[in-house]
Amino acid sequence: MTLLDRALEKSENLFSDGEFITKLSSLVSLVTDSKNSMSNDDLTNYYSKGLLGILVELGIQTKIIDNPIKNCPPFLIGTRIESPKLKTILLYGHGDTVPLQQGQWNDGICPNELKIIGEKIYGRGVADNKGQHLINLLALRSILKNAQKTWV
């Protein structure tokens, strides 16, 4: 079995064992409303409580940097250098979401609570951008864990 095959199998297991949904639910519960006057604090909370655990697990050194533009959200910068001879990979995304739109969702769906109906997953940021962050980071984790077995 190739490295890619092992990583894909590990990634598929993230769905079947529930880890992906559990982690995504945790991210969605962190409100990061871009129109909220507290969004800078909310984003810092999302970075530190939502993303930091998996970033540390991946060996990524992180730093939250104030935005040089007044009243704009901070940046989370992460770095992991295996070798300066290797190419750089950049993952980019934003943590804020559009306003919660309370009362505008279908009955039984709350924007900051993950809800699965049939094959659809509902919750603020599931597609843009919390779900993207999680998928990218978990895919990277699958590759790194399987690559380490090959390299050892």
C-alpha positions as CSV (number, residue, x, y, z in Angstrom):
1,M,0.0,0.0,0.0
2,T,1.4,3.4,-1.0
3,L,1.8,6.4,1.3
4,L,-1.1,8.1,-0.4
5,D,-3.3,5.0,0.0
6,R,-2.5,4.8,3.7
7,A,-3.2,8.5,4.2
8,L,-6.5,8.3,2.3
9,E,-7.6,5.3,4.4
10,K,-6.7,7.2,7.6
11,S,-8.7,10.2,6.3
12,E,-11.7,8.1,5.6
13,N,-11.6,6.8,9.1
14,L,-11.9,10.3,10.4
15,F,-15.4,10.3,9.1
16,S,-16.4,6.8,10.1
17,D,-15.1,7.1,13.7
18,G,-16.7,10.5,14.2
19,E,-13.5,12.5,14.8
20,F,-14.2,14.9,12.0
21,I,-17.7,15.7,13.1
22,T,-16.7,16.1,16.8
23,K,-13.9,18.5,15.8
24,L,-16.0,20.4,13.3
25,S,-18.8,20.8,15.9
26,S,-16.3,22.3,18.3
27,L,-15.1,24.8,15.7
28,V,-18.7,25.8,14.7
29,S,-19.6,26.4,18.4
30,L,-17.0,29.2,18.5
31,V,-18.8,32.3,17.3
32,T,-16.7,34.3,14.9
33,D,-19.2,36.8,13.5
34,S,-17.4,39.2,11.3
35,K,-19.8,42.0,12.0
36,N,-19.6,41.6,15.8
37,S,-17.7,44.4,17.6
38,M,-16.0,41.6,19.6
39,S,-14.8,39.7,16.5
40,N,-11.1,40.4,17.2
41,D,-11.5,38.7,20.6
42,D,-13.7,36.0,19.1
43,L,-11.1,35.3,16.4
44,T,-8.3,35.1,18.9
45,N,-10.4,32.6,20.9
46,Y,-11.0,30.6,17.7
47,Y,-7.3,30.5,17.0
48,S,-6.3,29.5,20.5
49,K,-9.2,27.2,21.4
50,G,-10.3,26.0,18.0
51,L,-7.1,25.5,15.9
52,L,-4.2,25.5,18.3
53,G,-4.5,21.9,19.5
54,I,-4.3,20.4,16.0
55,L,-1.6,22.9,15.0
56,V,0.6,21.9,18.0
57,E,-0.1,18.2,17.2
58,L,1.3,18.9,13.7
59,G,4.4,20.5,15.1
60,I,3.4,23.9,13.8
61,Q,4.8,26.9,15.7
62,T,2.1,29.5,16.0
63,K,1.9,33.2,16.7
64,I,-1.1,35.6,16.8
65,I,-0.2,38.9,15.3
66,D,-2.1,42.1,15.6
67,N,-3.4,43.5,12.3
68,P,-1.5,46.7,11.4
69,I,-4.9,48.1,10.1
70,K,-6.7,49.6,13.1
71,N,-9.9,47.7,14.2
72,C,-9.2,44.8,11.8
73,P,-8.9,41.2,13.0
74,P,-5.6,39.6,14.0
75,F,-3.6,37.0,12.0
76,L,-2.6,33.5,13.0
77,I,0.7,32.6,11.5
78,G,2.0,29.0,11.7
79,T,5.3,27.6,10.6
80,R,6.7,24.1,10.3
81,I,10.0,23.7,8.6
82,E,11.2,20.1,8.0
83,S,14.0,21.2,5.8
84,P,14.9,24.5,4.2
85,K,15.6,22.4,1.0
86,L,11.9,21.4,0.7
87,K,9.3,23.5,-1.1
88,T,7.0,25.7,0.9
89,I,3.3,24.9,1.3
90,L,0.9,27.7,2.2
91,L,-2.5,27.1,3.8
92,Y,-4.6,30.2,3.9
93,G,-8.1,30.9,5.3
94,H,-10.2,33.2,7.4
95,G,-11.8,32.4,10.7
96,D,-14.6,34.9,10.7
97,T,-18.1,34.1,9.4
98,V,-21.0,36.1,8.1
99,P,-23.4,37.2,10.9
100,L,-25.3,34.4,12.6
101,Q,-28.6,35.4,11.1
102,Q,-30.5,34.1,14.2
103,G,-34.1,33.2,13.3
104,Q,-33.4,33.0,9.6
105,W,-32.3,29.3,9.6
106,N,-34.7,26.4,9.2
107,D,-36.6,25.2,12.3
108,G,-34.4,23.2,14.6
109,I,-31.1,24.6,13.2
110,C,-29.0,27.0,15.3
111,P,-26.1,28.6,13.4
112,N,-23.5,28.0,16.0
113,E,-24.5,24.3,16.6
114,L,-23.6,21.6,14.2
115,K,-26.6,19.7,12.9
116,I,-26.6,16.8,10.5
117,I,-29.8,16.2,8.4
118,G,-29.5,13.4,6.0
119,E,-26.2,13.8,4.2
120,K,-26.0,17.5,4.9
121,I,-24.1,19.2,7.7
122,Y,-25.4,22.6,8.9
123,G,-23.6,25.2,11.0
124,R,-22.0,28.6,10.7
125,G,-18.6,28.2,8.9
126,V,-19.0,24.5,7.9
127,A,-18.1,25.3,4.3
128,D,-16.5,28.8,4.8
129,N,-14.1,28.5,6.4
130,K,-14.0,26.3,9.5
131,G,-14.6,23.1,7.6
132,Q,-11.9,24.0,5.1
133,H,-9.4,24.6,7.9
134,L,-10.2,21.3,9.5
135,I,-10.1,19.3,6.3
136,N,-6.8,20.7,5.3
137,L,-5.2,20.2,8.7
138,L,-6.5,16.7,9.2
139,A,-5.4,15.7,5.7
140,L,-1.9,17.1,6.5
141,R,-2.0,15.1,9.8
142,S,-2.8,11.9,7.9
143,I,0.0,12.4,5.4
144,L,2.6,13.3,8.2
145,K,1.6,10.3,10.4
146,N,1.9,7.9,7.5
147,A,5.1,9.5,6.1
148,Q,6.8,9.1,9.5
149,K,6.2,5.4,9.4
150,T,7.8,5.3,6.0
151,W,10.8,7.5,7.0
152,V,11.6,5.7,10.3
